[in-house]
Amino acid sequence: MIRMRICRVATVPFFVLHHLRSQLLDLARAGHEVIVVASPDDGADEVARLPGVRFSPVDIARPIAPVRDAAALWRLYRLFRRLRPDIVHSTTPKAGLLCAIAAWLARVPVRLHTFTGQAWAELSGPVRWIAQAGDWLIVRLNTRSYADSASQREFLVERGLAPPDRLSVLGSGSLAGVDLALFDPERLRHDAPATRVRLGLSPYARVVTFIGRVTRDKGMVELVHAFTELRQRFPDLVLVVVGPLEPERDPLPDEILQQLRSDAHIHLIGYDPSPEQYLALATVLCLPSYREGFGNVVIEAAALGIPAVGTLITGLSDAIVDGRTGVLVPAKDSAALTAALATVLENEPLRRGLGEAARLRAIAEFDSRVVNGHLMREYAALMQMTSGRATR
C-alpha cells in the first residue's frame, strides 16, 4: 500500500464535521497522513480531536473578499510548499478555487476537487459570471474533478464548465456516503424518547425534520408556509429545524425568522454536532432546497428508514428516487410541498414502504465504507499514474 500525505481543504469546519468525518477517519485508519485545512471557526477544535487527523487553520472567507482571499491564497501556497502533500483535495467553492491555484503553484502532484452544488445557480449578473469562471478554472488547474451526483456532473458539462473526461462521479455518488454504524436505527430509536422529552414533544407527535443551513435557498420560506398549512390538518405536527442560521448569507425574511423563533410547535435547534439524534425523531425528512449537491442528509435519513420529501433539482433527484424512496416536488412551490408532505404524513403504509426502500438503497449503494473505498482506490490509481509519469 502506498502511504500518502493527504490535505483535505474546505471553507469551514462545519462542512468537514457534517460531511467528511467518516472519510477522514477511514483514510487515517488505512495508514495515510491526513491534514484538514479550514477556517478557525466553530467546530475547529472538534476537527482537531479526530483520531489520526491534523488540523491546519487557514482563514478562508466564504463571500468575495479580495484582501482576505489574497492572504488565504498565500497561506495555502506556503502550507503546501512546507508540507509537500501527495494529494490536495478540496470541497466547497471558495476553498476549491484558492486551493486549485495554490496547489498548482506549489506543484502538488495530485490536485482534486469535488463539486457539491453550485452556489451561483441562484445568482445573476457579474457575481454569477465570476463564480462560474471560478468553477471553470478549478477544473482546468486540477488533476481531476468530481461531482457528488450524476445530475450535477451533467449540469456542469452541459454549461461548458467541465470537459466530460475531466469530471466524474465515484460509485453512485454522494460525498462520503453514510456511516451505517452512526445512523443505526435500533441505537438511535432507543435514545429517541429521551430526546422527545427534552424537547417537550408528545410520544405521538408527528415530526417533520429539516437539517441544513437555515437560509432562503434551502427552501425555508416554503417549508414554514407548508408547515403552517399542515398544522391545521395535523394538530399534533411539529417541525424540528437543525442547522446554523446564516444571516450574512441569503438571509430569511424577518417574518419567517420570527415564526421560526416564536412558534411553540417549531423547534429551532441551531448547529449541533450530533444531528442524528434529531433525525431519529423524524416522521419524514424535508429538504426543499433551490440548489443542492447530493443532499447527504437524505441518505442519512434513509439509513434510519425515514423517507424524504425534496425538490426536483440537480443533486436531490439522485438522492431521492421519486415515488420509491421519497417524493420530489418543484422548487419554490409551497402548495406542492404541502400536498406531498400531507400525503406522506397521513398514509402510513406509503410512508413505511418508502422508508424501507430508502433504507435498502442506502445500505446497498451508500455505505460509507463502500464510498470511501472508491475514493481510496482513486487516490492510489492517481498516485501510481503520477509516479509513472515522473519515472519516464
Number of C-alpha atoms within 10 A of each C-alpha: 7 10 11 18 16 23 24 21 27 25 24 24 26 23 15 23 18 16 18 20 15 21 23 27 17 17 20 18 14 13 14 19 19 22 22 24 28 24 23 17 15 12 18 21 12 13 22 17 11 16 11 17 19 16 22 18 19 22 19 26 17 15 12 12 11 10 10 14 19 13 15 21 23 14 17 27 22 15 18 22 16 10 13 18 23 20 23 28 24 28 23 20 25 21 26 26 24 23 30 30 20 24 28 19 13 18 16 21 19 21 26 23 29 22 26 23 22 20 16 17 13 10 12 9 8 9 12 15 12 13 20 20 13 18 21 18 17 28 25 15 20 25 20 19 23 22 26 26 30 21 20 27 23 16 17 21 16 12 11 11 20 22 15 13 9 14 20 20 19 18 17 14 25 27 27 24 26 31 19 17 11 14 20 16 19 11 13 18 16 10 14 19 16 13 15 17 11 9 13 11 20 13 11 9 16 20 23 24 24 26 24 19 18 26 22 19 21 23 23 26 20 22 25 19 15 21 23 17 16 19 14 10 12 15 11 15 22 23 24 21 25 23 19 17 18 13 13 9 14 12 14 21 13 9 10 17 18 11 14 19 13 12 13 11 20 20 19 20 17 16 19 16 13 12 18 19 19 22 28 28 25 25 23 25 26 27 25 30 24 21 24 24 25 28 26 24 24 26 30 27 26 31 29 24 27 29 32 35 24 29 28 20 21 23 27 28 22 21 28 25 17 19 11 15 29 28 23 23 20 16 20 19 15 21 14 17 26 20 15 18 22 17 13 21 19 13 10 12 10 17 21 17 18 24 25 20 19 29 23 15 18 25 18 10 17 29 21 22 17 17 21 25 18 14 18 16 11 13 20 15 12 18 18 13 12 15 12 10 9 9 6 5
